[in-house]
Amino acid sequence: MTKIILLLLLLVAAIQVIKPLGWPGLKKRKDAWKLVAGVICVTFASVILSALFQGV
């Protein structure tokens, strides 16, 4: 599930570079770094949560 979310978010970041989405905060092509930062945060959070609940 995490890999699917990661791929979807990276796809949205790639689309932002090609043609800006126009969403609030994502009006320019150079705003794609915000999406990439979000992908990194989601990945770290999923790794941490899976490590916490692995022993349960």
ROFI-343092 format. One record per residue: residue number from 1; x, y, z of N, C-alpha, C in turn. Coordinates in pm, 1 decimal, decimal comma, always signed. Layout:
<node><i>NUM</i><n_u>X</n_u><n_v>Y</n_v><n_w>Z</n_w><ca_u>X</ca_u><ca_v>Y</ca_v><ca_w>Z</ca_w><c_u>X</c_u><c_v>Y</c_v><c_w>Z</c_w></node>
...
This chain:
<node><i>1</i><n_u>+82,3</n_u><n_v>-119,7</n_v><n_w>+0,0</n_w><ca_u>+0,0</ca_u><ca_v>+0,0</ca_v><ca_w>+0,0</ca_w><c_u>+86,5</c_u><c_v>+125,8</c_v><c_w>+0,0</c_w></node>
<node><i>2</i><n_u>+194,0</n_u><n_v>+121,4</n_v><n_w>+77,6</n_w><ca_u>+281,7</ca_u><ca_v>+237,9</ca_v><ca_w>+87,9</ca_w><c_u>+348,7</c_u><c_v>+267,8</c_v><c_w>-46,0</c_w></node>
<node><i>3</i><n_u>+386,1</n_u><n_v>+163,4</n_v><n_w>-117,3</n_w><ca_u>+452,1</ca_u><ca_v>+183,3</ca_v><ca_w>-246,5</ca_w><c_u>+357,0</c_u><c_v>+245,3</c_v><c_w>-347,9</c_w></node>
<node><i>4</i><n_u>+229,4</n_u><n_v>+209,9</n_v><n_w>-340,9</n_w><ca_u>+130,8</ca_u><ca_v>+267,9</ca_v><ca_w>-432,4</ca_w><c_u>+115,1</c_u><c_v>+416,7</c_v><c_w>-404,7</c_w></node>
<node><i>5</i><n_u>+105,0</n_u><n_v>+453,8</n_v><n_w>-278,5</n_w><ca_u>+93,6</ca_u><ca_v>+595,5</ca_v><ca_w>-241,0</ca_w><c_u>+217,9</c_u><c_v>+671,0</c_v><c_w>-283,6</c_w></node>
<node><i>6</i><n_u>+333,7</n_u><n_v>+612,5</n_v><n_w>-263,0</n_w><ca_u>+459,7</ca_u><ca_v>+675,0</ca_v><ca_w>-301,5</ca_w><c_u>+464,2</c_u><c_v>+699,8</c_v><c_w>-452,2</c_w></node>
<node><i>7</i><n_u>+425,3</n_u><n_v>+601,2</n_v><n_w>-531,0</n_w><ca_u>+425,3</ca_u><ca_v>+616,2</ca_v><ca_w>-676,8</ca_w><c_u>+325,1</c_u><c_v>+722,0</c_v><c_w>-722,9</c_w></node>
<node><i>8</i><n_u>+207,9</n_u><n_v>+725,7</n_v><n_w>-661,6</n_w><ca_u>+108,3</ca_u><ca_v>+825,7</ca_v><ca_w>-698,9</ca_w><c_u>+156,4</c_u><c_v>+967,3</c_v><c_w>-667,9</c_w></node>
<node><i>9</i><n_u>+217,6</n_u><n_v>+986,0</n_v><n_w>-551,9</n_w><ca_u>+266,0</ca_u><ca_v>+1118,7</ca_v><ca_w>-515,4</ca_w><c_u>+382,5</c_u><c_v>+1161,5</c_v><c_w>-604,3</c_w></node>
<node><i>10</i><n_u>+469,7</n_u><n_v>+1069,6</n_v><n_w>-638,4</n_w><ca_u>+578,5</ca_u><ca_v>+1102,7</ca_v><ca_w>-729,7</ca_w><c_u>+526,3</c_u><c_v>+1134,3</c_v><c_w>-870,3</c_w></node>
<node><i>11</i><n_u>+420,3</n_u><n_v>+1065,6</n_v><n_w>-912,1</n_w><ca_u>+358,4</ca_u><ca_v>+1095,4</ca_v><ca_w>-1040,6</ca_w><c_u>+299,3</c_u><c_v>+1236,6</c_v><c_w>-1041,1</c_w></node>
<node><i>12</i><n_u>+234,6</n_u><n_v>+1274,5</n_v><n_w>-931,2</n_w><ca_u>+180,0</ca_u><ca_v>+1410,1</ca_v><ca_w>-920,9</ca_w><c_u>+292,5</c_u><c_v>+1513,4</c_v><c_w>-924,0</c_w></node>
<node><i>13</i><n_u>+404,9</n_u><n_v>+1483,6</n_v><n_w>-858,6</n_w><ca_u>+519,6</ca_u><ca_v>+1575,6</ca_v><ca_w>-861,8</ca_w><c_u>+574,6</c_u><c_v>+1588,4</c_v><c_w>-1003,7</c_w></node>
<node><i>14</i><n_u>+579,8</n_u><n_v>+1479,4</n_v><n_w>-1077,9</n_w><ca_u>+627,9</ca_u><ca_v>+1485,0</ca_v><ca_w>-1216,0</ca_w><c_u>+532,5</c_u><c_v>+1565,6</c_v><c_w>-1304,0</c_w></node>
<node><i>15</i><n_u>+404,6</n_u><n_v>+1549,1</n_v><n_w>-1282,3</n_w><ca_u>+306,5</ca_u><ca_v>+1627,5</ca_v><ca_w>-1357,4</ca_w><c_u>+320,9</c_u><c_v>+1775,4</c_v><c_w>-1325,3</c_w></node>
<node><i>16</i><n_u>+347,9</n_u><n_v>+1808,1</n_v><n_w>-1200,1</n_w><ca_u>+366,7</ca_u><ca_v>+1947,6</ca_v><ca_w>-1159,4</ca_w><c_u>+483,0</c_u><c_v>+2011,7</c_v><c_w>-1234,5</c_w></node>
<node><i>17</i><n_u>+588,9</n_u><n_v>+1935,7</n_v><n_w>-1260,6</n_w><ca_u>+703,9</ca_u><ca_v>+1988,9</ca_v><ca_w>-1333,1</ca_w><c_u>+667,5</c_u><c_v>+2013,6</c_v><c_w>-1479,3</c_w></node>
<node><i>18</i><n_u>+590,4</n_u><n_v>+1922,5</n_v><n_w>-1538,1</n_w><ca_u>+553,1</ca_u><ca_v>+1935,9</ca_v><ca_w>-1678,3</ca_w><c_u>+450,6</c_u><c_v>+2047,6</c_v><c_w>-1697,2</c_w></node>
<node><i>19</i><n_u>+342,6</n_u><n_v>+2042,4</n_v><n_w>-1621,6</n_w><ca_u>+236,6</ca_u><ca_v>+2143,5</ca_v><ca_w>-1631,3</ca_w><c_u>+184,5</c_u><c_v>+2168,9</c_v><c_w>-1491,0</c_w></node>
<node><i>20</i><n_u>+204,7</n_u><n_v>+2289,8</n_v><n_w>-1436,9</n_w><ca_u>+161,2</ca_u><ca_v>+2318,4</ca_v><ca_w>-1299,8</ca_w><c_u>+12,8</c_u><c_v>+2288,1</c_v><c_w>-1279,5</c_w></node>
<node><i>21</i><n_u>-16,7</n_u><n_v>+2231,6</n_v><n_w>-1162,3</n_w><ca_u>-151,9</ca_u><ca_v>+2187,5</ca_v><ca_w>-1132,5</ca_w><c_u>-246,5</c_u><c_v>+2303,0</c_v><c_w>-1101,5</c_w></node>
<node><i>22</i><n_u>-193,1</n_u><n_v>+2413,4</n_v><n_w>-1048,8</n_w><ca_u>-276,7</ca_u><ca_v>+2526,7</ca_v><ca_w>-1014,9</ca_w><c_u>-343,7</c_u><c_v>+2514,7</c_v><c_w>-879,4</c_w></node>
<node><i>23</i><n_u>-308,6</n_u><n_v>+2412,9</n_v><n_w>-801,8</n_w><ca_u>-364,3</ca_u><ca_v>+2399,0</ca_v><ca_w>-668,0</ca_w><c_u>-304,9</c_u><c_v>+2506,3</c_v><c_w>-578,7</c_w></node>
<node><i>24</i><n_u>-370,2</n_u><n_v>+2540,5</n_v><n_w>-467,8</n_w><ca_u>-313,2</ca_u><ca_v>+2640,7</ca_v><ca_w>-376,5</ca_w><c_u>-172,4</c_u><c_v>+2599,9</c_v><c_w>-330,7</c_w></node>
<node><i>25</i><n_u>-76,9</n_u><n_v>+2687,7</n_v><n_w>-351,7</n_w><ca_u>+61,4</ca_u><ca_v>+2659,6</ca_v><ca_w>-315,9</ca_w><c_u>+140,0</c_u><c_v>+2589,6</c_v><c_w>-425,0</c_w></node>
<node><i>26</i><n_u>+73,7</n_u><n_v>+2553,2</n_v><n_w>-532,7</n_w><ca_u>+139,7</ca_u><ca_v>+2481,1</ca_v><ca_w>-642,4</ca_w><c_u>+111,0</c_u><c_v>+2549,5</c_v><c_w>-775,4</c_w></node>
<node><i>27</i><n_u>+135,1</n_u><n_v>+2678,3</n_v><n_w>-781,2</n_w><ca_u>+103,3</ca_u><ca_v>+2756,3</ca_v><ca_w>-900,4</ca_w><c_u>+216,4</c_u><c_v>+2755,6</c_v><c_w>-1003,5</c_w></node>
<node><i>28</i><n_u>+340,1</n_u><n_v>+2730,0</n_v><n_w>-960,4</n_w><ca_u>+455,2</ca_u><ca_v>+2737,2</ca_v><ca_w>-1050,5</ca_w><c_u>+522,6</c_u><c_v>+2600,9</c_v><c_w>-1061,3</c_w></node>
<node><i>29</i><n_u>+601,5</n_u><n_v>+2583,3</n_v><n_w>-1166,9</n_w><ca_u>+673,1</ca_u><ca_v>+2456,2</ca_v><ca_w>-1185,6</ca_w><c_u>+774,2</c_u><c_v>+2430,9</c_v><c_w>-1075,1</c_w></node>
<node><i>30</i><n_u>+836,2</n_u><n_v>+2536,5</n_v><n_w>-1026,7</n_w><ca_u>+939,7</ca_u><ca_v>+2516,6</ca_v><ca_w>-924,8</ca_w><c_u>+881,3</c_u><c_v>+2478,5</c_v><c_w>-789,1</c_w></node>
<node><i>31</i><n_u>+749,0</n_u><n_v>+2474,2</n_v><n_w>-775,8</n_w><ca_u>+686,3</ca_u><ca_v>+2433,0</ca_v><ca_w>-650,7</ca_w><c_u>+679,2</c_u><c_v>+2281,1</c_v><c_w>-636,0</c_w></node>
<node><i>32</i><n_u>+733,6</n_u><n_v>+2207,0</n_v><n_w>-730,8</n_w><ca_u>+730,3</ca_u><ca_v>+2060,7</ca_v><ca_w>-723,6</ca_w><c_u>+808,7</c_u><c_v>+2008,9</c_v><c_w>-603,5</c_w></node>
<node><i>33</i><n_u>+903,6</n_u><n_v>+2086,5</n_v><n_w>-553,0</n_w><ca_u>+980,3</ca_u><ca_v>+2042,8</ca_v><ca_w>-436,8</ca_w><c_u>+888,5</c_u><c_v>+2021,9</c_v><c_w>-316,4</c_w></node>
<node><i>34</i><n_u>+778,1</n_u><n_v>+2095,6</n_v><n_w>-309,0</n_w><ca_u>+684,4</ca_u><ca_v>+2078,2</ca_v><ca_w>-197,4</ca_w><c_u>+621,3</c_u><c_v>+1939,7</c_v><c_w>-202,0</c_w></node>
<node><i>35</i><n_u>+590,3</n_u><n_v>+1894,3</n_v><n_w>-321,2</n_w><ca_u>+533,9</ca_u><ca_v>+1760,5</ca_v><ca_w>-335,5</ca_w><c_u>+636,5</c_u><c_v>+1653,4</c_v><c_w>-301,6</c_w></node>
<node><i>36</i><n_u>+760,2</n_u><n_v>+1674,2</n_v><n_w>-344,4</n_w><ca_u>+866,1</ca_u><ca_v>+1577,7</ca_v><ca_w>-314,7</ca_w><c_u>+892,4</c_u><c_v>+1572,9</c_v><c_w>-163,7</c_w></node>
<node><i>37</i><n_u>+889,8</n_u><n_v>+1687,9</n_v><n_w>-98,0</n_w><ca_u>+906,1</ca_u><ca_v>+1690,8</ca_v><ca_w>+47,6</ca_w><c_u>+791,9</c_u><c_v>+1615,1</c_v><c_w>+115,4</c_w></node>
<node><i>38</i><n_u>+672,4</n_u><n_v>+1628,1</n_v><n_w>+60,8</n_w><ca_u>+558,3</ca_u><ca_v>+1553,2</ca_v><ca_w>+114,3</ca_w><c_u>+575,3</c_u><c_v>+1403,9</c_v><c_w>+97,4</c_w></node>
<node><i>39</i><n_u>+628,3</n_u><n_v>+1362,7</n_v><n_w>-16,5</n_w><ca_u>+654,0</ca_u><ca_v>+1220,3</ca_v><ca_w>-41,0</ca_w><c_u>+754,4</c_u><c_v>+1167,1</c_v><c_w>+60,1</c_w></node>
<node><i>40</i><n_u>+858,4</n_u><n_v>+1242,4</n_v><n_w>+86,3</n_w><ca_u>+960,2</ca_u><ca_v>+1200,3</ca_v><ca_w>+183,4</ca_w><c_u>+899,6</c_u><c_v>+1188,0</c_v><c_w>+322,0</c_w></node>
<node><i>41</i><n_u>+816,9</n_u><n_v>+1285,5</n_v><n_w>+361,7</n_w><ca_u>+753,2</ca_u><ca_v>+1280,9</ca_v><ca_w>+493,8</ca_w><c_u>+659,4</c_u><c_v>+1160,6</c_v><c_w>+507,1</c_w></node>
<node><i>42</i><n_u>+581,0</n_u><n_v>+1134,2</n_v><n_w>+403,5</n_w><ca_u>+489,5</ca_u><ca_v>+1019,7</ca_v><ca_w>+407,2</ca_w><c_u>+568,3</c_u><c_v>+889,6</c_v><c_w>+415,2</c_w></node>
<node><i>43</i><n_u>+678,2</n_u><n_v>+879,9</n_v><n_w>+342,6</n_w><ca_u>+760,3</ca_u><ca_v>+759,1</ca_v><ca_w>+345,2</ca_w><c_u>+820,5</c_u><c_v>+736,3</c_v><c_w>+483,2</c_w></node>
<node><i>44</i><n_u>+877,4</n_u><n_v>+841,1</n_v><n_w>+541,9</n_w><ca_u>+934,5</ca_u><ca_v>+827,9</ca_v><ca_w>+676,2</ca_w><c_u>+828,0</c_u><c_v>+791,2</c_v><c_w>+778,7</c_w></node>
<node><i>45</i><n_u>+711,8</n_u><n_v>+853,8</n_v><n_w>+769,5</n_w><ca_u>+604,6</ca_u><ca_v>+824,3</ca_v><ca_w>+863,9</ca_w><c_u>+558,7</c_u><c_v>+679,0</c_v><c_w>+851,1</c_w></node>
<node><i>46</i><n_u>+548,0</n_u><n_v>+629,9</n_v><n_w>+729,4</n_w><ca_u>+504,2</ca_u><ca_v>+491,1</ca_v><ca_w>+711,5</ca_w><c_u>+609,2</c_u><c_v>+392,3</c_v><c_w>+761,1</c_w></node>
<node><i>47</i><n_u>+736,6</n_u><n_v>+424,6</n_v><n_w>+742,5</n_w><ca_u>+842,1</ca_u><ca_v>+336,3</ca_v><ca_w>+792,9</ca_w><c_u>+840,6</c_u><c_v>+333,6</c_v><c_w>+945,4</c_w></node>
<node><i>48</i><n_u>+826,0</n_u><n_v>+449,6</n_v><n_w>+1005,3</n_w><ca_u>+823,4</ca_u><ca_v>+457,0</ca_v><ca_w>+1152,1</ca_w><c_u>+701,6</c_u><c_v>+384,2</c_v><c_w>+1209,0</c_w></node>
<node><i>49</i><n_u>+584,8</n_u><n_v>+406,2</n_v><n_w>+1149,2</n_w><ca_u>+463,6</ca_u><ca_v>+340,2</ca_v><ca_w>+1198,6</ca_w><c_u>+470,5</c_u><c_v>+189,2</c_v><c_w>+1179,0</c_w></node>
<node><i>50</i><n_u>+523,1</n_u><n_v>+144,5</n_v><n_w>+1067,9</n_w><ca_u>+534,3</ca_u><ca_v>-0,6</ca_v><ca_w>+1048,2</ca_w><c_u>+635,5</c_u><c_v>-62,0</c_v><c_w>+1145,2</c_w></node>
<node><i>51</i><n_u>+740,5</n_u><n_v>+10,5</n_v><n_w>+1178,8</n_w><ca_u>+838,0</ca_u><ca_v>-40,2</ca_v><ca_w>+1275,8</ca_w><c_u>+777,2</c_u><c_v>-45,2</c_v><c_w>+1415,9</c_w></node>
<node><i>52</i><n_u>+694,8</n_u><n_v>+52,7</n_v><n_w>+1448,6</n_w><ca_u>+632,1</ca_u><ca_v>+54,2</ca_v><ca_w>+1580,9</ca_w><c_u>+532,2</c_u><c_v>-59,4</c_v><c_w>+1598,0</c_w></node>
<node><i>53</i><n_u>+455,6</n_u><n_v>-88,9</n_v><n_w>+1493,7</n_w><ca_u>+351,4</ca_u><ca_v>-188,5</ca_v><ca_w>+1504,9</ca_w><c_u>+393,0</c_u><c_v>-327,5</c_v><c_w>+1459,4</c_w></node>
<node><i>54</i><n_u>+519,1</n_u><n_v>-342,7</n_v><n_w>+1423,2</n_w><ca_u>+566,4</ca_u><ca_v>-473,3</ca_v><ca_w>+1378,0</ca_w><c_u>+570,6</c_u><c_v>-574,0</c_v><c_w>+1493,1</c_w></node>
<node><i>55</i><n_u>+602,1</n_u><n_v>-528,3</n_v><n_w>+1611,7</n_w><ca_u>+612,2</ca_u><ca_v>-618,5</ca_v><ca_w>+1725,9</ca_w><c_u>+479,5</c_u><c_v>-653,3</c_v><c_w>+1789,1</c_w></node>
<node><i>56</i><n_u>+371,7</n_u><n_v>-588,0</n_v><n_w>+1746,1</n_w><ca_u>+240,0</ca_u><ca_v>-610,7</ca_v><ca_w>+1808,1</ca_w><c_u>+174,4</c_u><c_v>-732,0</c_v><c_w>+1752,3</c_w></node>
